[in-house]
Amino acid sequence: MLSDAEEAELQARMKADPDAREMTDEELGRLRPAHEVLPPDVFAALMKRGRPKSPGRLVQVTLRLDPDALAAFRATGPGWQTRINETVKRAAKRLGQDPFGQDP
């Protein structure tokens, strides 16, 4: 629930934005549940929750990294954790430890 102050701020922002308005009772009455109006496959896809399944099993670890190294990866944008994983896999191959379980 919003506090009175939060509600007042929200109402003021909506009044200042011509594209943001409260729906009328008539508009609200015409709304239908998504499962009634979407194709079944689209509705099922939207209802999937959680992280997508990874093609390979990953292991969660705690790792301390140099702040500058971490900042460099994060600065590359979304997917930075995957890029760290790829970098570690390449390093493992150079050490003779193939992360895919194959001999070097």
C-alpha positions in Angstrom: 0.0 0.0 0.0 1.1 3.5 -0.8 1.4 6.1 1.9 -0.7 9.3 1.5 2.4 11.2 0.5 3.4 8.5 -2.1 -0.2 8.5 -3.5 -0.2 12.3 -3.8 3.2 12.3 -5.6 2.0 9.6 -8.0 -1.2 11.5 -8.7 0.8 14.7 -9.4 3.1 12.8 -11.8 0.2 11.3 -13.7 -1.4 14.8 -14.0 1.8 16.1 -15.4 2.1 13.3 -18.0 -0.6 13.3 -20.7 0.1 9.7 -21.6 -0.3 8.4 -18.0 -3.9 8.5 -16.8 -6.1 6.3 -14.6 -8.4 4.0 -16.5 -12.1 4.7 -16.2 -14.5 2.2 -14.7 -15.8 1.4 -18.2 -12.2 0.6 -19.4 -11.5 -1.5 -16.4 -14.7 -3.4 -16.9 -13.6 -4.3 -20.5 -10.3 -5.9 -19.3 -10.0 -9.7 -19.6 -7.5 -12.1 -18.1 -4.5 -12.7 -20.4 -5.3 -16.4 -20.7 -8.6 -15.4 -22.4 -7.2 -13.1 -25.0 -3.7 -14.5 -25.8 -2.9 -17.5 -27.9 -2.2 -20.5 -25.6 1.5 -20.7 -26.7 2.1 -17.0 -26.1 0.4 -17.2 -22.7 2.4 -20.3 -21.7 5.7 -18.5 -22.8 4.8 -15.5 -20.7 4.0 -17.6 -17.6 7.4 -19.3 -17.5 9.3 -17.9 -14.5 12.8 -17.9 -13.3 16.1 -18.1 -15.1 16.2 -19.9 -18.5 17.8 -23.4 -18.3 21.4 -23.3 -19.2 22.6 -25.8 -21.8 25.3 -26.9 -19.5 25.4 -27.1 -15.7 27.1 -24.2 -14.0 28.4 -24.1 -10.4 27.8 -21.1 -8.2 31.0 -20.0 -6.4 32.2 -17.2 -4.3 35.3 -15.6 -5.8 37.3 -12.5 -4.9 38.4 -10.4 -7.9 40.5 -7.3 -8.3 38.1 -4.3 -8.3 39.6 -3.0 -11.5 39.2 -6.4 -13.3 35.6 -6.7 -12.2 34.8 -3.1 -13.2 36.3 -3.8 -16.7 34.0 -6.8 -17.2 30.9 -5.0 -15.8 31.7 -2.0 -18.1 31.1 -4.3 -21.1 27.4 -4.4 -20.3 24.9 -7.2 -19.9 26.5 -10.7 -20.2 29.6 -9.7 -18.3 29.4 -12.8 -16.1 29.2 -15.0 -19.2 32.3 -13.3 -20.5 34.2 -13.9 -17.3 33.2 -17.6 -17.5 34.5 -17.8 -21.1 37.7 -16.1 -20.1 38.2 -18.6 -17.2 37.5 -21.6 -19.6 40.1 -20.3 -22.1 42.6 -20.0 -19.2 41.8 -23.5 -18.0 42.5 -24.9 -21.5 45.9 -23.2 -21.5 46.6 -24.9 -18.2 45.8 -28.2 -19.8 42.5 -28.6 -17.9 39.7 -28.8 -20.6 36.5 -27.6 -18.9 34.6 -30.0 -21.2 36.2 -33.1 -19.7 38.2 -33.9 -22.9 41.9 -34.5 -22.8 44.1 -31.6 -24.1 
